[in-house]
C-alpha cells in the first residue's frame, strides 16, 4: 500500500509541477494566464490524419469556441488533481479526474502517436491509484476514513500482555 502511495504522490507532484510551469511560463513557453498555447494545440491535433473523428468534432464544436474557459479548466484541473493525489485527500475522485484529464491529453496528442507514450504510463498509474485505494497510506483519506474500533471492543490478541497461569 505504501508503494502505491508513493506512485500517487509522484503523479500528484507531476500535475502540480506542470501547473507551476504553465503559470510561470517555464520551458520557453509563455504563461498560460496571458497567452495559452491551447488553441494551437487543438488546431495541430485536428490537422492530424490520425485524429479520431468523434474527438475532432468535440474539439471543433465545444473546445474551440470556448478556449478561454478550457484554458482555465486545464489549470484548475491540474491544481485539484495535484492536491488530491499529492496529499491523498478524496483520492478516488482525484484519480477519476486524472484519468479523464489524461485520456483527453492522449486523444489530443492523437492516440496512436508516440508523443503520448508517457501519458499512457500515467493513465495506468492513475488506474492503479483508483483501484488500489492509494489514499489510505500516507494520505488524508487514511486518517479520515480509517475503520474505527468501537470503544468497548476487546483489544486485539497481539496487544494482550497478561497470560493465564
TIZAFI-299622 format. One record per atom (N, C-alpha, C): residue number from 1; atom name; x, y, z. Coordinates in nm, 2 decimals, padded with zeros to 4 digits. Each point is the difference from the previous one (the first is absolute). Last residue first. Layout:
  num  atome       u       v       w
  NUM     CA       X       Y       Z
...
***
This chain:
  num  atome       u       v       w
  165      N  -00.24  -01.83   03.39
  165     CA   00.10  -00.09   00.06
  165      C  -00.06  -00.14   00.03
  164      N  -00.08   00.42  -00.38
  164     CA  -00.07  -00.08   00.10
  164      C   00.10  -00.10   00.06
  163      N   00.14   00.48  -00.19
  163     CA  -00.02  -00.14  -00.04
  163      C  -00.07  -00.07   00.12
  162      N   00.08   00.55  -00.20
  162     CA  -00.03  -00.10   00.11
  162      C  -00.02  -00.14  -00.06
  161      N   00.05   00.38  -00.28
  161     CA   00.13  -00.04   00.06
  161      C  -00.02  -00.10   00.11
  160      N  -00.24   00.19  -00.49
  160     CA  -00.03  -00.06   00.14
  160      C   00.13  -00.04   00.06
  159      N  -00.06   00.17  -00.45
  159     CA   00.02   00.10   00.10
  159      C  -00.02  -00.05   00.14
  158      N  -00.07  -00.27  -00.40
  158     CA   00.15   00.04   00.00
  158      C   00.02   00.10   00.11
  157      N  -00.44  -00.14  -00.10
  157     CA   00.07  -00.10   00.08
  157      C   00.15   00.04   00.01
  156      N  -00.37   00.38  -00.05
  156     CA   00.04  -00.11  -00.08
  156      C   00.10  -00.09   00.08
  155      N  -00.37   00.27   00.27
  155     CA   00.12   00.03  -00.07
  155      C   00.04  -00.12  -00.08
  154      N  -00.52   00.10   00.10
  154     CA   00.12  -00.05   00.07
  154      C   00.12   00.03  -00.09
  153      N  -00.43   00.32   00.00
  153     CA   00.05  -00.12  -00.06
  153      C   00.12  -00.05   00.07
  152      N  -00.27   00.41   00.08
  152     CA  -00.02  -00.11   00.09
  152      C   00.05  -00.13  -00.06
  151      N   00.02   00.42  -00.25
  151     CA   00.08   00.01   00.13
  151      C  -00.02  -00.12   00.09
  150      N  -00.02  -00.04  -00.54
  150     CA  -00.09   00.05   00.11
  150      C   00.08   00.00   00.13
  149      N   00.26   00.05  -00.47
  149     CA  -00.05  -00.10   00.09
  149      C  -00.09   00.06   00.11
  148      N   00.11   00.17  -00.53
  148     CA   00.01   00.02   00.15
  148      C  -00.05  -00.11   00.08
  147      N   00.20   00.11  -00.53
  147     CA  -00.10  -00.07   00.08
  147      C   00.04   00.02   00.15
  146      N   00.13   00.37  -00.36
  146     CA   00.05  -00.12   00.05
  146      C  -00.11  -00.07   00.08
  145      N   00.00   00.44  -00.25
  145     CA  -00.09  -00.11  -00.03
  145      C   00.05  -00.14   00.05
  144      N   00.24   00.43   00.07
  144     CA  -00.15   00.04   00.01
  144      C  -00.09  -00.13  -00.01
  143      N   00.48  -00.03  -00.04
  143     CA  -00.03   00.06   00.13
  143      C  -00.15   00.02   00.02
  142      N   00.17  -00.15  -00.42
  142     CA   00.03  -00.10   00.10
  142      C  -00.04   00.04   00.14
  141      N  -00.02   00.31  -00.36
  141     CA  -00.11  -00.10  -00.01
  141      C   00.02  -00.11   00.11
  140      N   00.34   00.32  -00.08
  140     CA  -00.11   00.05   00.09
  140      C  -00.11  -00.10   00.00
  139      N   00.49  -00.20  -00.10
  139     CA  -00.10   00.10  -00.06
  139      C  -00.11   00.04   00.10
  138      N   00.36  -00.37  -00.01
  138     CA   00.07   00.13  -00.01
  138      C  -00.10   00.11  -00.06
  137      N  -00.23  -00.43  -00.05
  137     CA   00.14   00.00   00.05
  137      C   00.06   00.13  -00.03
  136      N  -00.43  -00.07  -00.15
  136     CA  -00.01  -00.05   00.14
  136      C   00.14  -00.01   00.07
  135      N  -00.12   00.13  -00.47
  135     CA   00.00   00.10   00.10
  135      C   00.00  -00.04   00.14
  134      N  -00.01  -00.29  -00.40
  134     CA   00.13   00.05   00.03
  134      C   00.00   00.12   00.10
  133      N  -00.31  -00.37  -00.22
  133     CA  -00.02   00.07   00.12
  133      C   00.12   00.07   00.05
  132      N  -00.06  -00.27  -00.42
  132     CA   00.07  -00.05   00.12
  132      C  -00.02   00.07   00.13
  131      N  -00.19   00.11  -00.45
  131     CA  -00.05  -00.14   00.04
  131      C   00.07  -00.05   00.13
  130      N   00.11   00.44  -00.19
  130     CA  -00.14  -00.01   00.02
  130      C  -00.04  -00.14   00.06
  129      N   00.45   00.07  -00.12
  129     CA  -00.04   00.08   00.11
  129      C  -00.14  -00.01   00.04
  128      N   00.15  -00.21  -00.39
  128     CA   00.04  -00.07   00.12
  128      C  -00.03   00.08   00.12
  127      N  -00.08   00.21  -00.40
  127     CA  -00.10  -00.11   00.01
  127      C   00.04  -00.08   00.13
  126      N   00.29   00.34  -00.13
  126     CA  -00.12   00.05   00.05
  126      C  -00.11  -00.10   00.03
  125      N   00.41  -00.13  -00.22
  125     CA   00.02   00.03   00.14
  125      C  -00.12   00.06   00.07
  124      N  -00.02  -00.08  -00.46
  124     CA   00.00  -00.13   00.07
  124      C   00.03   00.03   00.15
  123      N   00.01   00.37  -00.28
  123     CA  -00.13  -00.06   00.00
  123      C  -00.01  -00.13   00.08
  122      N   00.42   00.20  -00.09
  122     CA  -00.07   00.07   00.11
  122      C  -00.15  -00.05   00.01
  121      N   00.26  -00.17  -00.35
  121     CA   00.06  -00.05   00.13
  121      C  -00.08   00.07   00.12
  120      N  -00.09   00.15  -00.43
  120     CA  -00.06  -00.14   00.01
  120      C   00.05  -00.06   00.14
  119      N   00.18   00.41  -00.14
  119     CA  -00.14   00.02   00.05
  119      C  -00.07  -00.13   00.02
  118      N   00.43   00.02  -00.19
  118     CA   00.01   00.02   00.15
  118      C  -00.14   00.02   00.05
  117      N   00.03  -00.04  -00.47
  117     CA   00.05  -00.12   00.07
  117      C   00.00   00.01   00.15
  116      N  -00.14   00.30  -00.40
  116     CA  -00.07  -00.02   00.12
  116      C   00.04  -00.12   00.08
  115      N   00.18   00.14  -00.42
  115     CA   00.01   00.12   00.08
  115      C  -00.07  -00.02   00.13
  114      N   00.02  -00.30  -00.38
  114     CA   00.10  -00.03   00.10
  114      C   00.01   00.12   00.10
  113      N  -00.46  -00.14  -00.28
  113     CA   00.13   00.06  -00.02
  113      C   00.09  -00.03   00.12
  112      N  -00.48  -00.13  -00.07
  112     CA   00.11  -00.09  -00.05
  112      C   00.13   00.06   00.00
  111      N  -00.39   00.26   00.16
  111     CA   00.02  -00.12   00.07
  111      C   00.12  -00.09  -00.05
  110      N  -00.06   00.54  -00.01
  110     CA  -00.03  -00.11  -00.09
  110      C   00.05  -00.13   00.04
  109      N  -00.01   00.41   00.25
  109     CA   00.13  -00.03  -00.06
  109      C  -00.02  -00.11  -00.11
  108      N  -00.37   00.13   00.25
  108     CA   00.05   00.12  -00.06
  108      C   00.13  -00.02  -00.08
  107      N  -00.19  -00.35   00.26
  107     CA  -00.07   00.02  -00.12
  107      C   00.05   00.12  -00.08
  106      N   00.19  -00.08   00.42
  106     CA   00.04  -00.11  -00.10
  106      C  -00.08   00.02  -00.13
  105      N  -00.11   00.28   00.35
  105     CA   00.13   00.04  -00.05
  105      C   00.04  -00.11  -00.10
  104      N  -00.40  -00.07   00.22
  104     CA  -00.01   00.11  -00.09
  104      C   00.13   00.04  -00.06
  103      N   00.00  -00.33   00.33
  103     CA  -00.07  -00.05  -00.12
  103      C  -00.01   00.11  -00.10
  102      N   00.15   00.12   00.42
  102     CA   00.11  -00.07  -00.08
  102      C  -00.06  -00.06  -00.12
  101      N  -00.31   00.20   00.30
  101     CA   00.10   00.10  -00.05
  101      C   00.10  -00.06  -00.09
  100      N  -00.29  -00.29   00.22
  100     CA  -00.07   00.08  -00.10
  100      C   00.09   00.10  -00.07
   99      N   00.17  -00.24   00.37
   99     CA  -00.02  -00.09  -00.11
   99      C  -00.07   00.08  -00.12
   98      N   00.05   00.23   00.41
   98     CA   00.13  -00.02  -00.07
   98      C  -00.01  -00.09  -00.12
   97      N  -00.38   00.06   00.28
   97     CA   00.03   00.12  -00.08
   97      C   00.13  -00.01  -00.08
   96      N  -00.10  -00.36   00.29
   96     CA  -00.10   00.01  -00.11
   96      C   00.02   00.12  -00.09
   95      N   00.26  -00.03   00.39
   95     CA   00.04  -00.10  -00.10
   95      C  -00.09   00.00  -00.12
   94      N  -00.12   00.27   00.37
   94     CA   00.12   00.05  -00.07
   94      C   00.05  -00.09  -00.10
   93      N  -00.34  -00.16   00.27
   93     CA  -00.06   00.11  -00.08
   93      C   00.12   00.06  -00.08
   92      N   00.13  -00.31   00.32
   92     CA  -00.07  -00.07  -00.11
   92      C  -00.06   00.11  -00.10
   91      N   00.21   00.16   00.40
   91     CA   00.09  -00.06  -00.10
   91      C  -00.07  -00.07  -00.12
   90      N  -00.08   00.32   00.41
   90     CA  -00.09  -00.03  -00.11
   90      C   00.07  -00.07  -00.12
   89      N   00.36   00.14   00.26
   89     CA  -00.13   00.05   00.05
   89      C  -00.10  -00.02  -00.11
   88      N   00.51  -00.06   00.03
   88     CA  -00.09  -00.12   00.02
   88      C  -00.13   00.04   00.06
   87      N   00.39   00.27  -00.16
   87     CA  -00.03  -00.01   00.15
   87      C  -00.09  -00.11   00.03
   86      N   00.15   00.07  -00.45
   86     CA   00.12   00.03   00.08
   86      C  -00.03  -00.03   00.15
   85      N  -00.36  -00.02  -00.32
   85     CA   00.09  -00.11  -00.01
   85      C   00.12   00.01   00.09
   84      N  -00.32   00.36  -00.03
   84     CA  -00.07  -00.13   00.05
   84      C   00.10  -00.12   00.00
   83      N   00.15   00.42  -00.17
   83     CA  -00.02   00.01   00.14
   83      C  -00.06  -00.13   00.05
   82      N   00.05   00.04  -00.46
   82     CA   00.13   00.00   00.06
   82      C  -00.01   00.00   00.16
   81      N  -00.39   00.05  -00.27
   81     CA   00.06  -00.14  -00.01
   81      C   00.13  -00.01   00.07
   80      N  -00.20   00.43  -00.03
   80     CA  -00.08  -00.09   00.08
   80      C   00.06  -00.14   00.00
   79      N   00.22   00.31  -00.28
   79     CA   00.01   00.04   00.15
   79      C  -00.08  -00.10   00.08
   78      N  -00.04  -00.04  -00.46
   78     CA   00.14  -00.04   00.04
   78      C   00.02   00.03   00.15
   77      N  -00.40   00.15  -00.20
   77     CA   00.00  -00.15   00.01
   77      C   00.14  -00.05   00.05
   76      N  -00.06   00.46  -00.09
   76     CA  -00.07  -00.04   00.13
   76      C   00.00  -00.15   00.01
   75      N   00.19   00.17  -00.40
   75     CA   00.08   00.04   00.12
   75      C  -00.07  -00.04   00.13
   74      N  -00.23  -00.09  -00.40
   74     CA   00.12  -00.08   00.01
   74      C   00.08   00.04   00.12
   73      N  -00.38   00.25  -00.09
   73     CA  -00.04  -00.14   00.05
   73      C   00.13  -00.09   00.01
   72      N   00.04   00.44  -00.19
   72     CA  -00.01   00.00   00.15
   72      C  -00.04  -00.13   00.06
   71      N   00.02   00.03  -00.47
   71     CA   00.13   00.03   00.05
   71      C   00.00   00.00   00.15
   70      N  -00.41  -00.05  -00.23
   70     CA   00.08  -00.12   00.01
   70      C   00.14   00.02   00.05
   69      N  -00.27   00.37  -00.07
   69     CA  -00.06  -00.08   00.11
   69      C   00.08  -00.12   00.01
   68      N   00.11   00.27  -00.36
   68     CA   00.04   00.07   00.13
   68      C  -00.05  -00.08   00.12
   67      N  -00.12  -00.15  -00.44
   67     CA   00.14  -00.02   00.03
   67      C   00.04   00.06   00.14
   66      N  -00.43  -00.10  -00.29
   66     CA   00.01   00.03   00.15
   66      C   00.15  -00.01   00.05
   65      N  -00.15  -00.10  -00.46
   65     CA  -00.08   00.12   00.03
   65      C   00.02   00.05   00.15
   64      N   00.23  -00.41  -00.14
   64     CA   00.05   00.12  -00.07
   64      C  -00.09   00.13   00.03
   63      N  -00.12  -00.43   00.19
   63     CA   00.12   00.06   00.05
   63      C   00.04   00.13  -00.07
   62      N  -00.39  -00.25  -00.14
   62     CA  -00.01   00.03   00.14
   62      C   00.12   00.08   00.05
   61      N  -00.06  -00.16  -00.46
   61     CA  -00.13   00.06   00.04
   61      C  -00.01   00.05   00.14
   60      N   00.41  -00.20  -00.20
   60     CA  -00.06   00.10  -00.09
   60      C  -00.12   00.07   00.05
   59      N   00.19  -00.37   00.23
   59     CA   00.09   00.11   00.00
   59      C  -00.05   00.12  -00.08
   58      N  -00.24  -00.41  -00.01
   58     CA  -00.01   00.06   00.13
   58      C   00.09   00.13   00.01
   57      N   00.02  -00.26  -00.39
   57     CA  -00.13   00.07   00.01
   57      C  -00.01   00.07   00.13
   56      N   00.37  -00.27  -00.05
   56     CA   00.02   00.12  -00.09
   56      C  -00.13   00.08   00.00
   55      N  -00.01  -00.42   00.21
   55     CA   00.07   00.10   00.08
   55      C   00.03   00.13  -00.07
   54      N  -00.22  -00.36  -00.22
   54     CA  -00.09   00.04   00.11
   54      C   00.08   00.11   00.08
   53      N   00.24  -00.22  -00.35
   53     CA  -00.10   00.09  -00.05
   53      C  -00.09   00.06   00.12
   52      N   00.53  -00.13   00.05
   52     CA  -00.13  -00.08  -00.01
   52      C  -00.12   00.10  -00.03
   51      N   00.53   00.06  -00.15
   51     CA  -00.10   00.04   00.09
   51      C  -00.13  -00.07  -00.01
   50      N   00.41  -00.03  -00.28
   50     CA  -00.03  -00.11   00.10
   50      C  -00.11   00.04   00.10
   49      N   00.18   00.30  -00.34
   49     CA  -00.08  -00.11  -00.07
   49      C  -00.04  -00.11   00.10
   48      N   00.10   00.53   00.14
   48     CA   00.07  -00.13  -00.01
   48      C  -00.10  -00.11  -00.07
   47      N  -00.11   00.46   00.12
   47     CA   00.06  -00.01  -00.13
   47      C   00.06  -00.14  -00.02
   46      N  -00.19   00.14   00.42
   46     CA  -00.10  -00.02  -00.10
   46      C   00.05  -00.02  -00.14
   45      N   00.30   00.10   00.35
   45     CA  -00.06  -00.14   00.02
   45      C  -00.10  -00.02  -00.10
   44      N   00.19   00.42   00.01
   44     CA   00.10  -00.09  -00.04
   44      C  -00.06  -00.14   00.01
   43      N  -00.26   00.35   00.17
   43     CA   00.02   00.01  -00.15
   43      C   00.09  -00.11  -00.05
   42      N  -00.03   00.04   00.46
   42     CA  -00.13  -00.05  -00.05
   42      C   00.01   00.00  -00.15
   41      N   00.35   00.20   00.22
   41     CA   00.01  -00.14   00.03
   41      C  -00.12  -00.07  -00.06
   40      N   00.02   00.47   00.00
   40     CA   00.09  -00.06  -00.11
   40      C   00.01  -00.15   00.02
   39      N  -00.25   00.23   00.32
   39     CA  -00.06   00.01  -00.13
   39      C   00.08  -00.06  -00.11
   38      N   00.17   00.02   00.45
   38     CA  -00.11  -00.10  -00.02
   38      C  -00.06   00.01  -00.14
   37      N   00.36   00.27   00.24
   37     CA   00.02  -00.07  -00.13
   37      C  -00.11  -00.10  -00.03
   36      N  -00.02   00.48   00.29
   36     CA  -00.01  -00.14   00.00
   36      C   00.04  -00.06  -00.13
   35      N   00.09   00.46   00.28
   35     CA  -00.01  -00.04  -00.14
   35      C   00.01  -00.16   00.00
   34      N  -00.04   00.25   00.41
   34     CA   00.00   00.11  -00.09
   34      C  -00.02  -00.04  -00.15
   33      N   00.01  -00.31   00.37
   33     CA  -00.09   00.10   00.05
   33      C  -00.01   00.11  -00.11
   32      N   00.30  -00.37  -00.04
   32     CA  -00.14  -00.03  -00.05
   32      C  -00.10   00.11   00.05
   31      N   00.53   00.09  -00.09
   31     CA  -00.09  -00.04   00.10
   31      C  -00.14  -00.02  -00.05
   30      N   00.41  -00.07  -00.34
   30     CA  -00.06   00.11   00.08
   30      C  -00.09  -00.06   00.11
   29      N   00.43  -00.28  -00.16
   29     CA  -00.14   00.03  -00.04
   29      C  -00.05   00.12   00.07
   28      N   00.44  -00.22   00.06
   28     CA  -00.01   00.08  -00.12
   28      C  -00.14   00.03  -00.05
   27      N   00.12  -00.23   00.42
   27     CA   00.02  -00.08  -00.12
   27      C  -00.01   00.07  -00.13
   26      N  -00.28   00.20   00.41
   26     CA   00.13  -00.07   00.00
   26      C   00.02  -00.08  -00.13
   25      N  -00.36   00.31   00.21
   25     CA   00.05   00.01  -00.14
   25      C   00.14  -00.06  -00.01
   24      N  -00.32   00.03   00.39
   24     CA   00.11   00.09  -00.01
   24      C   00.07   00.01  -00.14
   23      N  -00.39  -00.27   00.08
   23     CA  -00.03   00.13   00.06
   23      C   00.11   00.09  -00.01
   22      N   00.05  -00.45  -00.15
   22     CA  -00.09   00.08  -00.08
   22      C  -00.03   00.14   00.05
   21      N   00.27  -00.29   00.26
   21     CA   00.07   00.03  -00.13
   21      C  -00.09   00.08  -00.09
   20      N  -00.18  -00.17   00.40
   20     CA   00.09   00.11   00.02
   20      C   00.07   00.04  -00.12
   19      N  -00.28  -00.37  -00.04
   19     CA  -00.08   00.12   00.03
   19      C   00.10   00.12   00.02
   18      N   00.18  -00.43  -00.04
   18     CA  -00.04   00.05  -00.13
   18      C  -00.08   00.13   00.02
   17      N   00.13  -00.21   00.38
   17     CA   00.12   00.06  -00.06
   17      C  -00.04   00.05  -00.14
   16      N  -00.33  -00.23   00.25
   16     CA   00.03   00.13   00.06
   16      C   00.12   00.06  -00.07
   15      N  -00.11  -00.44  -00.13
   15     CA  -00.11   00.10  -00.04
   15      C   00.03   00.14   00.06
   14      N   00.29  -00.34   00.13
   14     CA   00.02   00.03  -00.14
   14      C  -00.11   00.10  -00.05
   13      N  -00.02  -00.17   00.44
   13     CA   00.10   00.11  -00.01
   13      C   00.03   00.03  -00.15
   12      N  -00.30  -00.35   00.09
   12     CA  -00.06   00.13   00.05
   12      C   00.10   00.11  -00.02
   11      N   00.14  -00.44  -00.09
   11     CA  -00.09   00.05  -00.11
   11      C  -00.06   00.13   00.04
   10      N   00.28  -00.21   00.32
   10     CA   00.08   00.04  -00.12
   10      C  -00.09   00.06  -00.11
    9      N  -00.21  -00.18   00.39
    9     CA   00.06   00.13   00.03
    9      C   00.09   00.04  -00.12
    8      N  -00.21  -00.42  -00.03
    8     CA  -00.10   00.10   00.00
    8      C   00.06   00.14   00.03
    7      N   00.28  -00.37   00.02
    7     CA  -00.04   00.02  -00.14
    7      C  -00.10   00.11  -00.01
    6      N   00.12  -00.14   00.42
    6     CA   00.11   00.07  -00.06
    6      C  -00.02   00.03  -00.14
    5      N  -00.31  -00.27   00.23
    5     CA  -00.01   00.14   00.05
    5      C   00.11   00.08  -00.06
    4      N   00.00  -00.45  -00.08
    4     CA  -00.10   00.06  -00.08
    4      C  -00.02   00.15   00.04
    3      N   00.29  -00.26   00.26
    3     CA   00.06   00.01  -00.14
    3      C  -00.10   00.07  -00.09
    2      N  -00.14  -00.12   00.43
    2     CA   00.09   00.12   00.01
    2      C   00.06   00.02  -00.14
    1      N  -00.27  -00.38   00.06
    1     CA  -00.08   00.12   00.00
    1      C   00.09   00.13   00.00
***
